[in-house]
Amino acid sequence: MVTKALRTMWAEPRPANPPRRVWRDGVLVGVLLVWSVVEAVLREDIMWRPLVLAAMIVVLAPLWWRRTHPLAAVAVSFGTLMAVDVARILAGEDAGLLTSIGGVLVLAYALFRWGAGREASIGLVVILAWLVITHVADPTSQADVVGAFAFFLFAAALGAAIRYHAYARTRDIDETKAREREQLARNLHDTVAHHVSGIVIQAQAGRAVATSHPERAAEVLAVIEDAASRTLTELRTMVGVLRASEGADFAPGQGVADLGRLAGQAGGGPRVDVELSGELDDLSPVVGAALYRLTQESVTNARRHARSATRVAVRVVGDAEQVRLTVDDDGAVSTAAGGPSGFGLVGMRERAKLLGGTFHAGPSAGGGWRVEAILPRAGAPR
Protein backbone atom coordinates (compact mmCIF):
# COMPACT_ATOMS: atom_id res chain seq x y z
CA MET A 1 0.00 0.00 0.00
CA VAL A 2 2.76 2.41 1.03
CA THR A 3 4.88 1.36 -1.96
CA LYS A 4 1.98 2.01 -4.33
CA ALA A 5 1.37 5.46 -2.81
CA LEU A 6 5.05 6.34 -3.17
CA ARG A 7 5.08 5.19 -6.80
CA THR A 8 1.98 7.27 -7.52
CA MET A 9 3.57 10.33 -5.94
CA TRP A 10 6.82 9.75 -7.87
CA ALA A 11 4.99 9.50 -11.19
CA GLU A 12 2.72 12.51 -10.69
CA PRO A 13 3.24 15.16 -13.40
CA ARG A 14 3.54 18.89 -12.92
CA PRO A 15 0.35 20.96 -12.76
CA ALA A 16 -0.50 22.39 -16.16
CA ASN A 17 0.14 26.04 -17.08
CA PRO A 18 1.90 27.37 -13.97
CA PRO A 19 1.76 31.17 -13.76
CA ARG A 20 4.93 32.92 -14.80
CA ARG A 21 6.54 35.86 -13.09
CA VAL A 22 4.14 38.53 -11.85
CA TRP A 23 4.68 41.86 -10.15
CA ARG A 24 4.37 40.27 -6.71
CA ASP A 25 7.46 38.19 -7.42
CA GLY A 26 9.46 41.33 -8.07
CA VAL A 27 8.19 42.88 -4.84
CA LEU A 28 9.07 39.74 -2.86
CA VAL A 29 12.59 39.43 -4.27
CA GLY A 30 13.18 43.18 -3.98
CA VAL A 31 12.08 43.35 -0.34
CA LEU A 32 14.22 40.35 0.64
CA LEU A 33 17.29 41.72 -1.16
CA VAL A 34 16.95 45.15 0.46
CA TRP A 35 16.44 43.43 3.79
CA SER A 36 19.63 41.43 3.21
CA VAL A 37 21.67 44.51 2.35
CA VAL A 38 20.42 46.49 5.35
CA GLU A 39 21.04 43.58 7.71
CA ALA A 40 24.51 42.95 6.28
CA VAL A 41 25.42 46.58 6.89
CA LEU A 42 23.95 46.91 10.38
CA ARG A 43 24.77 43.57 11.99
CA GLU A 44 28.17 43.40 13.68
CA ASP A 45 28.42 39.61 14.02
CA ILE A 46 28.48 38.95 10.25
CA MET A 47 31.76 37.42 9.12
CA TRP A 48 32.82 37.48 5.46
CA ARG A 49 30.26 40.20 4.91
CA PRO A 50 30.65 40.59 1.11
CA LEU A 51 30.64 36.82 0.55
CA VAL A 52 27.59 36.28 2.75
CA LEU A 53 25.72 39.06 0.97
CA ALA A 54 26.66 37.64 -2.45
CA ALA A 55 25.54 34.20 -1.31
CA MET A 56 22.19 35.58 -0.18
CA ILE A 57 21.66 37.18 -3.59
CA VAL A 58 22.25 33.79 -5.21
CA VAL A 59 19.91 32.14 -2.68
CA LEU A 60 17.05 34.61 -3.23
CA ALA A 61 17.32 35.09 -7.00
CA PRO A 62 15.68 31.71 -7.88
CA LEU A 63 12.45 32.95 -6.29
CA TRP A 64 11.83 34.54 -9.69
CA TRP A 65 11.42 31.18 -11.43
CA ARG A 66 10.27 28.96 -8.58
CA ARG A 67 7.00 28.03 -10.40
CA THR A 68 8.38 27.09 -13.80
CA HIS A 69 11.58 25.43 -12.48
CA PRO A 70 10.84 24.47 -8.87
CA LEU A 71 13.50 21.77 -8.47
CA ALA A 72 16.23 23.86 -10.10
CA ALA A 73 15.32 26.79 -7.83
CA VAL A 74 15.57 24.57 -4.76
CA ALA A 75 18.85 23.05 -5.94
CA VAL A 76 20.48 26.46 -6.55
CA SER A 77 19.24 28.10 -3.34
CA PHE A 78 19.76 25.25 -0.91
CA GLY A 79 22.92 24.10 -2.66
CA THR A 80 24.38 27.57 -2.07
CA LEU A 81 23.29 27.47 1.57
CA MET A 82 24.91 24.05 2.02
CA ALA A 83 28.14 25.34 0.48
CA VAL A 84 28.15 28.31 2.87
CA ASP A 85 27.48 26.07 5.87
CA VAL A 86 30.19 23.58 4.88
CA ALA A 87 32.61 26.51 4.57
CA ARG A 88 31.59 27.69 8.05
CA ILE A 89 32.20 24.23 9.47
CA LEU A 90 35.64 23.94 7.87
CA ALA A 91 36.60 27.48 9.00
CA GLY A 92 35.25 26.94 12.50
CA GLU A 93 33.01 30.02 12.27
CA ASP A 94 29.66 29.97 14.07
CA ALA A 95 28.33 33.36 12.94
CA GLY A 96 24.75 33.14 11.79
CA LEU A 97 23.39 33.84 8.34
CA LEU A 98 21.10 36.74 7.43
CA THR A 99 17.51 36.42 8.65
CA SER A 100 16.23 37.02 5.11
CA ILE A 101 17.06 33.35 4.62
CA GLY A 102 13.48 32.75 5.77
CA GLY A 103 12.43 33.60 2.23
CA VAL A 104 13.46 30.11 1.13
CA LEU A 105 10.32 28.81 2.84
CA VAL A 106 8.57 30.01 -0.31
CA LEU A 107 10.71 27.61 -2.33
CA ALA A 108 9.57 24.66 -0.20
CA TYR A 109 5.97 25.70 -0.81
CA ALA A 110 6.50 26.17 -4.56
CA LEU A 111 8.27 22.81 -4.86
CA PHE A 112 5.17 20.91 -3.76
CA ARG A 113 2.72 23.30 -5.38
CA TRP A 114 4.23 23.31 -8.88
CA GLY A 115 6.78 20.51 -9.07
CA ALA A 116 6.32 17.00 -10.44
CA GLY A 117 6.25 14.15 -7.94
CA ARG A 118 9.86 13.14 -8.49
CA GLU A 119 10.96 16.81 -8.33
CA ALA A 120 9.18 17.26 -5.01
CA SER A 121 10.77 14.10 -3.61
CA ILE A 122 14.29 15.01 -4.70
CA GLY A 123 13.87 18.62 -3.60
CA LEU A 124 12.63 17.58 -0.16
CA VAL A 125 15.75 15.44 0.31
CA VAL A 126 17.90 18.47 -0.59
CA ILE A 127 16.04 20.68 1.90
CA LEU A 128 16.29 18.13 4.72
CA ALA A 129 19.98 17.59 4.01
CA TRP A 130 20.58 21.34 4.32
CA LEU A 131 18.69 21.44 7.63
CA VAL A 132 21.00 18.76 9.00
CA ILE A 133 24.15 20.52 7.75
CA THR A 134 23.10 23.94 9.04
CA HIS A 135 22.42 22.42 12.46
CA VAL A 136 25.98 21.08 12.49
CA ALA A 137 27.35 24.47 11.40
CA ASP A 138 25.29 26.36 13.95
CA PRO A 139 24.35 24.05 16.84
CA THR A 140 21.03 24.90 18.47
CA SER A 141 18.66 23.33 20.96
CA GLN A 142 16.61 20.29 20.07
CA ALA A 143 13.44 22.40 20.14
CA ASP A 144 14.92 24.80 17.57
CA VAL A 145 15.86 21.89 15.32
CA VAL A 146 12.37 20.43 15.54
CA GLY A 147 10.91 23.90 14.87
CA ALA A 148 13.07 24.39 11.77
CA PHE A 149 12.03 21.02 10.34
CA ALA A 150 8.39 21.75 11.20
CA PHE A 151 8.47 25.13 9.38
CA PHE A 152 9.76 23.64 6.15
CA LEU A 153 7.52 20.59 6.31
CA PHE A 154 4.52 22.84 6.94
CA ALA A 155 5.40 24.97 3.90
CA ALA A 156 5.68 21.81 1.79
CA ALA A 157 2.40 20.43 3.15
CA LEU A 158 0.66 23.74 2.45
CA GLY A 159 1.88 23.69 -1.15
CA ALA A 160 0.68 20.09 -1.58
CA ALA A 161 -2.73 20.88 -0.04
CA ILE A 162 -3.34 23.88 -2.31
CA ARG A 163 -2.13 21.85 -5.29
CA TYR A 164 -4.62 19.05 -4.68
CA HIS A 165 -7.41 21.52 -3.93
CA ALA A 166 -6.78 23.16 -7.31
CA TYR A 167 -6.63 19.73 -8.95
CA ALA A 168 -9.96 18.72 -7.38
CA ARG A 169 -11.59 21.94 -8.51
CA THR A 170 -10.28 21.50 -12.07
CA ARG A 171 -11.60 17.93 -12.07
CA ASP A 172 -15.01 19.09 -10.85
CA ILE A 173 -15.16 21.78 -13.54
CA ASP A 174 -14.23 19.22 -16.21
CA GLU A 175 -16.93 16.87 -14.94
CA THR A 176 -19.47 19.68 -15.00
CA LYS A 177 -18.56 20.50 -18.60
CA ALA A 178 -18.73 16.82 -19.54
CA ARG A 179 -22.21 16.50 -18.01
CA GLU A 180 -23.34 19.60 -19.89
CA ARG A 181 -21.96 18.22 -23.14
CA GLU A 182 -23.70 14.91 -22.51
CA GLN A 183 -27.03 16.56 -21.79
CA LEU A 184 -26.74 18.83 -24.83
CA ALA A 185 -25.82 15.86 -27.02
CA ARG A 186 -28.80 13.95 -25.62
CA ASN A 187 -31.10 16.84 -26.57
CA LEU A 188 -29.58 16.87 -30.04
CA HIS A 189 -29.92 13.10 -30.36
CA ASP A 190 -33.56 13.18 -29.28
CA THR A 191 -34.36 16.01 -31.67
CA VAL A 192 -32.72 14.24 -34.60
CA ALA A 193 -34.52 11.01 -33.71
CA HIS A 194 -37.80 12.92 -33.61
CA HIS A 195 -37.19 14.37 -37.09
CA VAL A 196 -36.09 11.03 -38.52
CA SER A 197 -39.20 9.35 -37.11
CA GLY A 198 -41.30 12.00 -38.84
CA ILE A 199 -39.44 11.46 -42.12
CA VAL A 200 -40.13 7.72 -41.95
CA ILE A 201 -43.83 8.26 -41.28
CA GLN A 202 -44.13 10.79 -44.11
CA ALA A 203 -42.27 8.47 -46.50
CA GLN A 204 -44.64 5.63 -45.65
CA ALA A 205 -47.63 7.92 -46.23
CA GLY A 206 -46.11 9.05 -49.55
CA ARG A 207 -45.82 5.49 -50.77
CA ALA A 208 -49.45 4.85 -49.82
CA VAL A 209 -50.81 7.80 -51.82
CA ALA A 210 -48.31 7.82 -54.70
CA THR A 211 -50.40 5.56 -56.95
CA SER A 212 -53.87 6.86 -56.15
CA HIS A 213 -53.13 10.56 -55.53
CA PRO A 214 -49.86 11.56 -57.22
CA GLU A 215 -50.45 15.26 -56.50
CA ARG A 216 -50.42 14.62 -52.75
CA ALA A 217 -47.14 12.75 -53.05
CA ALA A 218 -45.46 16.00 -54.05
CA GLU A 219 -46.72 17.64 -50.84
CA VAL A 220 -45.35 14.74 -48.80
CA LEU A 221 -41.97 15.09 -50.50
CA ALA A 222 -41.87 18.78 -49.56
CA VAL A 223 -42.51 17.91 -45.92
CA ILE A 224 -39.79 15.25 -46.04
CA GLU A 225 -37.35 17.75 -47.57
CA ASP A 226 -38.01 20.29 -44.80
CA ALA A 227 -37.62 17.67 -42.05
CA ALA A 228 -34.44 16.34 -43.62
CA SER A 229 -32.95 19.85 -43.76
CA ARG A 230 -33.69 20.37 -40.09
CA THR A 231 -32.17 16.99 -39.29
CA LEU A 232 -28.96 17.84 -41.15
CA THR A 233 -28.70 21.11 -39.23
CA GLU A 234 -29.03 19.30 -35.91
CA LEU A 235 -26.52 16.65 -37.00
CA ARG A 236 -23.95 19.33 -37.87
CA THR A 237 -24.40 20.73 -34.36
CA MET A 238 -24.18 17.27 -32.84
CA VAL A 239 -20.85 16.37 -34.41
CA GLY A 240 -18.04 16.33 -31.87
CA VAL A 241 -20.32 16.41 -28.82
CA LEU A 242 -20.05 13.18 -26.84
CA ARG A 243 -22.96 11.57 -25.07
CA ALA A 244 -24.11 8.39 -23.35
CA SER A 245 -26.80 6.96 -25.60
CA GLU A 246 -28.86 5.15 -22.98
CA GLY A 247 -32.30 6.35 -22.00
CA ALA A 248 -33.21 8.66 -24.89
CA ASP A 249 -36.93 9.23 -25.08
CA PHE A 250 -36.95 10.25 -28.79
CA ALA A 251 -38.95 13.42 -28.14
CA PRO A 252 -37.94 17.09 -28.12
CA GLY A 253 -37.36 18.62 -24.69
CA GLN A 254 -38.68 21.81 -23.19
CA GLY A 255 -38.20 24.98 -25.16
CA VAL A 256 -39.12 28.66 -25.39
CA ALA A 257 -42.84 27.89 -25.32
CA ASP A 258 -42.39 26.36 -21.87
CA LEU A 259 -40.74 29.41 -20.29
CA GLY A 260 -44.12 30.62 -19.05
CA ARG A 261 -44.08 27.78 -16.53
CA LEU A 262 -41.25 29.51 -14.72
CA ALA A 263 -43.29 32.69 -14.20
CA GLY A 264 -45.05 33.47 -10.95
CA GLN A 265 -44.00 33.17 -7.34
CA ALA A 266 -43.02 30.00 -5.49
CA GLY A 267 -42.42 29.41 -1.79
CA GLY A 268 -42.43 33.09 -0.88
CA GLY A 269 -39.50 33.80 -3.18
CA PRO A 270 -39.20 36.60 -5.71
CA ARG A 271 -41.80 36.98 -8.44
CA VAL A 272 -40.66 35.81 -11.87
CA ASP A 273 -41.83 37.75 -14.92
CA VAL A 274 -41.24 36.30 -18.38
CA GLU A 275 -41.32 38.45 -21.53
CA LEU A 276 -40.97 36.98 -25.02
CA SER A 277 -40.60 39.18 -28.08
CA GLY A 278 -39.20 39.21 -31.59
CA GLU A 279 -38.80 36.26 -33.94
CA LEU A 280 -39.00 33.14 -31.80
CA ASP A 281 -40.78 30.82 -34.24
CA ASP A 282 -38.91 28.00 -35.97
CA LEU A 283 -36.02 28.03 -33.51
CA SER A 284 -33.75 25.02 -33.56
CA PRO A 285 -35.13 22.66 -30.88
CA VAL A 286 -31.73 22.38 -29.24
CA VAL A 287 -31.51 26.19 -29.01
CA GLY A 288 -34.97 26.30 -27.47
CA ALA A 289 -33.97 23.63 -24.97
CA ALA A 290 -30.79 25.56 -24.13
CA LEU A 291 -32.76 28.78 -23.56
CA TYR A 292 -35.10 26.95 -21.22
CA ARG A 293 -32.22 25.35 -19.34
CA LEU A 294 -30.29 28.62 -18.97
CA THR A 295 -33.42 30.43 -17.79
CA GLN A 296 -34.33 27.69 -15.33
CA GLU A 297 -30.83 27.65 -13.83
CA SER A 298 -30.73 31.45 -13.60
CA VAL A 299 -34.12 31.66 -11.89
CA THR A 300 -33.12 28.90 -9.46
CA ASN A 301 -29.89 30.74 -8.60
CA ALA A 302 -31.79 33.98 -8.03
CA ARG A 303 -34.27 32.30 -5.70
CA ARG A 304 -31.50 30.63 -3.73
CA HIS A 305 -28.81 33.27 -3.58
CA ALA A 306 -30.23 36.76 -4.30
CA ARG A 307 -30.77 38.23 -0.85
CA SER A 308 -33.92 40.34 -0.43
CA ALA A 309 -34.85 39.90 -4.09
CA THR A 310 -38.49 40.70 -4.93
CA ARG A 311 -38.47 40.26 -8.71
CA VAL A 312 -36.70 38.26 -11.39
CA ALA A 313 -37.18 39.58 -14.92
CA VAL A 314 -36.70 37.12 -17.78
CA ARG A 315 -36.57 38.54 -21.29
CA VAL A 316 -36.07 36.60 -24.52
CA VAL A 317 -35.71 38.56 -27.76
CA GLY A 318 -35.20 36.94 -31.14
CA ASP A 319 -34.23 38.31 -34.51
CA ALA A 320 -33.29 36.80 -37.86
CA GLU A 321 -29.81 35.71 -36.71
CA GLN A 322 -29.80 35.16 -32.97
CA VAL A 323 -31.72 35.03 -29.71
CA ARG A 324 -30.80 37.07 -26.64
CA LEU A 325 -31.71 35.95 -23.12
CA THR A 326 -31.39 38.25 -20.11
CA VAL A 327 -32.32 37.37 -16.54
CA ASP A 328 -32.15 40.20 -13.98
CA ASP A 329 -32.95 40.16 -10.28
CA ASP A 330 -33.13 43.09 -7.85
CA GLY A 331 -31.53 41.34 -4.87
CA ALA A 332 -28.25 41.98 -3.10
CA VAL A 333 -25.41 40.12 -4.75
CA SER A 334 -24.35 37.03 -2.80
CA THR A 335 -20.93 35.45 -3.16
CA ALA A 336 -22.64 32.11 -3.51
CA ALA A 337 -24.35 33.19 -6.71
CA GLY A 338 -21.18 33.72 -8.62
CA GLY A 339 -18.49 32.52 -6.28
CA PRO A 340 -15.74 30.17 -7.30
CA SER A 341 -17.19 27.23 -5.38
CA GLY A 342 -20.27 26.80 -7.57
CA PHE A 343 -20.32 24.99 -10.92
CA GLY A 344 -23.76 26.03 -12.20
CA LEU A 345 -22.33 28.97 -14.10
CA VAL A 346 -19.62 26.72 -15.54
CA GLY A 347 -22.25 24.42 -17.05
CA MET A 348 -24.29 27.34 -18.38
CA ARG A 349 -21.24 28.91 -20.01
CA GLU A 350 -20.25 25.57 -21.54
CA ARG A 351 -23.71 25.01 -23.00
CA ALA A 352 -23.77 28.45 -24.63
CA LYS A 353 -20.24 27.95 -25.97
CA LEU A 354 -21.09 24.57 -27.50
CA LEU A 355 -23.94 26.18 -29.42
CA GLY A 356 -21.69 28.91 -30.78
CA GLY A 357 -23.05 31.59 -28.44
CA THR A 358 -21.79 33.79 -25.63
CA PHE A 359 -22.56 33.86 -21.94
CA HIS A 360 -21.97 36.41 -19.18
CA ALA A 361 -23.03 36.52 -15.54
CA GLY A 362 -22.23 39.15 -12.94
CA PRO A 363 -23.46 42.13 -10.96
CA SER A 364 -25.50 44.57 -13.03
CA ALA A 365 -24.93 48.31 -13.09
CA GLY A 366 -28.25 49.08 -11.41
CA GLY A 367 -27.77 46.52 -8.64
CA GLY A 368 -28.68 42.88 -8.49
CA TRP A 369 -27.38 40.10 -10.70
CA ARG A 370 -27.64 39.71 -14.46
CA VAL A 371 -27.30 36.65 -16.65
CA GLU A 372 -27.04 37.26 -20.38
CA ALA A 373 -26.72 34.70 -23.16
CA ILE A 374 -26.74 35.17 -26.92
CA LEU A 375 -27.31 32.09 -29.08
CA PRO A 376 -27.50 31.71 -32.89
CA ARG A 377 -30.97 30.65 -34.01
CA ALA A 378 -29.75 27.45 -35.70
CA GLY A 379 -27.31 26.34 -33.02
CA ALA A 380 -23.59 26.03 -33.54
CA PRO A 381 -22.18 27.52 -36.75
CA ARG A 382 -21.80 25.08 -39.60
C-alpha positions in Angstrom: 0.0 0.0 0.0 2.8 2.4 1.0 4.9 1.4 -2.0 2.0 2.0 -4.3 1.4 5.5 -2.8 5.1 6.3 -3.2 5.1 5.2 -6.8 2.0 7.3 -7.5 3.6 10.3 -5.9 6.8 9.7 -7.9 5.0 9.5 -11.2 2.7 12.5 -10.7 3.2 15.2 -13.4 3.5 18.9 -12.9 0.3 21.0 -12.8 -0.5 22.4 -16.2 0.1 26.0 -17.1 1.9 27.4 -14.0 1.8 31.2 -13.8 4.9 32.9 -14.8 6.5 35.9 -13.1 4.1 38.5 -11.9 4.7 41.9 -10.2 4.4 40.3 -6.7 7.5 38.2 -7.4 9.5 41.3 -8.1 8.2 42.9 -4.8 9.1 39.7 -2.9 12.6 39.4 -4.3 13.2 43.2 -4.0 12.1 43.3 -0.3 14.2 40.4 0.6 17.3 41.7 -1.2 16.9 45.2 0.5 16.4 43.4 3.8 19.6 41.4 3.2 21.7 44.5 2.3 20.4 46.5 5.4 21.0 43.6 7.7 24.5 42.9 6.3 25.4 46.6 6.9 24.0 46.9 10.4 24.8 43.6 12.0 28.2 43.4 13.7 28.4 39.6 14.0 28.5 38.9 10.2 31.8 37.4 9.1 32.8 37.5 5.5 30.3 40.2 4.9 30.6 40.6 1.1 30.6 36.8 0.6 27.6 36.3 2.7 25.7 39.1 1.0 26.7 37.6 -2.5 25.5 34.2 -1.3 22.2 35.6 -0.2 21.7 37.2 -3.6 22.2 33.8 -5.2 19.9 32.1 -2.7 17.1 34.6 -3.2 17.3 35.1 -7.0 15.7 31.7 -7.9 12.4 32.9 -6.3 11.8 34.5 -9.7 11.4 31.2 -11.4 10.3 29.0 -8.6 7.0 28.0 -10.4 8.4 27.1 -13.8 11.6 25.4 -12.5 10.8 24.5 -8.9 13.5 21.8 -8.5 16.2 23.9 -10.1 15.3 26.8 -7.8 15.6 24.6 -4.8 18.9 23.0 -5.9 20.5 26.5 -6.6 19.2 28.1 -3.3 19.8 25.2 -0.9 22.9 24.1 -2.7 24.4 27.6 -2.1 23.3 27.5 1.6 24.9 24.0 2.0 28.1 25.3 0.5 28.1 28.3 2.9 27.5 26.1 5.9 30.2 23.6 4.9 32.6 26.5 4.6 31.6 27.7 8.1 32.2 24.2 9.5 35.6 23.9 7.9 36.6 27.5 9.0 35.3 26.9 12.5 33.0 30.0 12.3 29.7 30.0 14.1 28.3 33.4 12.9 24.8 33.1 11.8 23.4 33.8 8.3 21.1 36.7 7.4 17.5 36.4 8.7 16.2 37.0 5.1 17.1 33.4 4.6 13.5 32.8 5.8 12.4 33.6 2.2 13.5 30.1 1.1 10.3 28.8 2.8 8.6 30.0 -0.3 10.7 27.6 -2.3 9.6 24.7 -0.2 6.0 25.7 -0.8 6.5 26.2 -4.6 8.3 22.8 -4.9 5.2 20.9 -3.8 2.7 23.3 -5.4 4.2 23.3 -8.9 6.8 20.5 -9.1 6.3 17.0 -10.4 6.3 14.2 -7.9 9.9 13.1 -8.5 11.0 16.8 -8.3 9.2 17.3 -5.0 10.8 14.1 -3.6 14.3 15.0 -4.7 13.9 18.6 -3.6 12.6 17.6 -0.2 15.7 15.4 0.3 17.9 18.5 -0.6 16.0 20.7 1.9 16.3 18.1 4.7 20.0 17.6 4.0 20.6 21.3 4.3 18.7 21.4 7.6 21.0 18.8 9.0 24.2 20.5 7.7 23.1 23.9 9.0 22.4 22.4 12.5 26.0 21.1 12.5 27.3 24.5 11.4 25.3 26.4 13.9 24.3 24.1 16.8 21.0 24.9 18.5 18.7 23.3 21.0 16.6 20.3 20.1 13.4 22.4 20.1 14.9 24.8 17.6 15.9 21.9 15.3 12.4 20.4 15.5 10.9 23.9 14.9 13.1 24.4 11.8 12.0 21.0 10.3 8.4 21.8 11.2 8.5 25.1 9.4 9.8 23.6 6.1 7.5 20.6 6.3 4.5 22.8 6.9 5.4 25.0 3.9 5.7 21.8 1.8 2.4 20.4 3.1 0.7 23.7 2.5 1.9 23.7 -1.1 0.7 20.1 -1.6 -2.7 20.9 0.0 -3.3 23.9 -2.3 -2.1 21.8 -5.3 -4.6 19.1 -4.7 -7.4 21.5 -3.9 -6.8 23.2 -7.3 -6.6 19.7 -8.9 -10.0 18.7 -7.4 -11.6 21.9 -8.5 -10.3 21.5 -12.1 -11.6 17.9 -12.1 -15.0 19.1 -10.8 -15.2 21.8 -13.5 -14.2 19.2 -16.2 -16.9 16.9 -14.9 -19.5 19.7 -15.0 -18.6 20.5 -18.6 -18.7 16.8 -19.5 -22.2 16.5 -18.0 -23.3 19.6 -19.9 -22.0 18.2 -23.1 -23.7 14.9 -22.5 -27.0 16.6 -21.8 -26.7 18.8 -24.8 -25.8 15.9 -27.0 -28.8 14.0 -25.6 -31.1 16.8 -26.6 -29.6 16.9 -30.0 -29.9 13.1 -30.4 -33.6 13.2 -29.3 -34.4 16.0 -31.7 -32.7 14.2 -34.6 -34.5 11.0 -33.7 -37.8 12.9 -33.6 -37.2 14.4 -37.1 -36.1 11.0 -38.5 -39.2 9.4 -37.1 -41.3 12.0 -38.8 -39.4 11.5 -42.1 -40.1 7.7 -42.0 -43.8 8.3 -41.3 -44.1 10.8 -44.1 -42.3 8.5 -46.5 -44.6 5.6 -45.7 -47.6 7.9 -46.2 -46.1 9.1 -49.6 -45.8 5.5 -50.8 -49.4 4.8 -49.8 -50.8 7.8 -51.8 -48.3 7.8 -54.7 -50.4 5.6 -57.0 -53.9 6.9 -56.1 -53.1 10.6 -55.5 -49.9 11.6 -57.2 -50.5 15.3 -56.5 -50.4 14.6 -52.8 -47.1 12.7 -53.1 -45.5 16.0 -54.0 -46.7 17.6 -50.8 -45.4 14.7 -48.8 -42.0 15.1 -50.5 -41.9 18.8 -49.6 -42.5 17.9 -45.9 -39.8 15.3 -46.0 -37.4 17.8 -47.6 -38.0 20.3 -44.8 -37.6 17.7 -42.1 -34.4 16.3 -43.6 -33.0 19.9 -43.8 -33.7 20.4 -40.1 -32.2 17.0 -39.3 -29.0 17.8 -41.2 -28.7 21.1 -39.2 -29.0 19.3 -35.9 -26.5 16.7 -37.0 -24.0 19.3 -37.9 -24.4 20.7 -34.4 -24.2 17.3 -32.8 -20.8 16.4 -34.4 -18.0 16.3 -31.9 -20.3 16.4 -28.8 -20.1 13.2 -26.8 -23.0 11.6 -25.1 -24.1 8.4 -23.4 -26.8 7.0 -25.6 -28.9 5.1 -23.0 -32.3 6.4 -22.0 -33.2 8.7 -24.9 -36.9 9.2 -25.1 -36.9 10.3 -28.8 -39.0 13.4 -28.1 -37.9 17.1 -28.1 -37.4 18.6 -24.7 -38.7 21.8 -23.2 -38.2 25.0 -25.2 -39.1 28.7 -25.4 -42.8 27.9 -25.3 -42.4 26.4 -21.9 -40.7 29.4 -20.3 -44.1 30.6 -19.1 -44.1 27.8 -16.5 -41.2 29.5 -14.7 -43.3 32.7 -14.2 -45.1 33.5 -11.0 -44.0 33.2 -7.3 -43.0 30.0 -5.5 -42.4 29.4 -1.8 -42.4 33.1 -0.9 -39.5 33.8 -3.2 -39.2 36.6 -5.7 -41.8 37.0 -8.4 -40.7 35.8 -11.9 -41.8 37.8 -14.9 -41.2 36.3 -18.4 -41.3 38.4 -21.5 -41.0 37.0 -25.0 -40.6 39.2 -28.1 -39.2 39.2 -31.6 -38.8 36.3 -33.9 -39.0 33.1 -31.8 -40.8 30.8 -34.2 -38.9 28.0 -36.0 -36.0 28.0 -33.5 -33.7 25.0 -33.6 -35.1 22.7 -30.9 -31.7 22.4 -29.2 -31.5 26.2 -29.0 -35.0 26.3 -27.5 -34.0 23.6 -25.0 -30.8 25.6 -24.1 -32.8 28.8 -23.6 -35.1 26.9 -21.2 -32.2 25.3 -19.3 -30.3 28.6 -19.0 -33.4 30.4 -17.8 -34.3 27.7 -15.3 -30.8 27.6 -13.8 -30.7 31.5 -13.6 -34.1 31.7 -11.9 -33.1 28.9 -9.5 -29.9 30.7 -8.6 -31.8 34.0 -8.0 -34.3 32.3 -5.7 -31.5 30.6 -3.7 -28.8 33.3 -3.6 -30.2 36.8 -4.3 -30.8 38.2 -0.8 -33.9 40.3 -0.4 -34.9 39.9 -4.1 -38.5 40.7 -4.9 -38.5 40.3 -8.7 -36.7 38.3 -11.4 -37.2 39.6 -14.9 -36.7 37.1 -17.8 -36.6 38.5 -21.3 -36.1 36.6 -24.5 -35.7 38.6 -27.8 -35.2 36.9 -31.1 -34.2 38.3 -34.5 -33.3 36.8 -37.9 -29.8 35.7 -36.7 -29.8 35.2 -33.0 -31.7 35.0 -29.7 -30.8 37.1 -26.6 -31.7 35.9 -23.1 -31.4 38.3 -20.1 -32.3 37.4 -16.5 -32.2 40.2 -14.0 -32.9 40.2 -10.3 -33.1 43.1 -7.8 -31.5 41.3 -4.9 -28.2 42.0 -3.1 -25.4 40.1 -4.8 -24.4 37.0 -2.8 -20.9 35.5 -3.2 -22.6 32.1 -3.5 -24.3 33.2 -6.7 -21.2 33.7 -8.6 -18.5 32.5 -6.3 -15.7 30.2 -7.3 -17.2 27.2 -5.4 -20.3 26.8 -7.6 -20.3 25.0 -10.9 -23.8 26.0 -12.2 -22.3 29.0 -14.1 -19.6 26.7 -15.5 -22.3 24.4 -17.0 -24.3 27.3 -18.4 -21.2 28.9 -20.0 -20.3 25.6 -21.5 -23.7 25.0 -23.0 -23.8 28.5 -24.6 -20.2 28.0 -26.0 -21.1 24.6 -27.5 -23.9 26.2 -29.4 -21.7 28.9 -30.8 -23.1 31.6 -28.4 -21.8 33.8 -25.6 -22.6 33.9 -21.9 -22.0 36.4 -19.2 -23.0 36.5 -15.5 -22.2 39.1 -12.9 -23.5 42.1 -11.0 -25.5 44.6 -13.0 -24.9 48.3 -13.1 -28.3 49.1 -11.4 -27.8 46.5 -8.6 -28.7 42.9 -8.5 -27.4 40.1 -10.7 -27.6 39.7 -14.5 -27.3 36.6 -16.7 -27.0 37.3 -20.4 -26.7 34.7 -23.2 -26.7 35.2 -26.9 -27.3 32.1 -29.1 -27.5 31.7 -32.9 -31.0 30.6 -34.0 -29.8 27.5 -35.7 -27.3 26.3 -33.0 -23.6 26.0 -33.5 -22.2 27.5 -36.8 -21.8 25.1 -39.6 
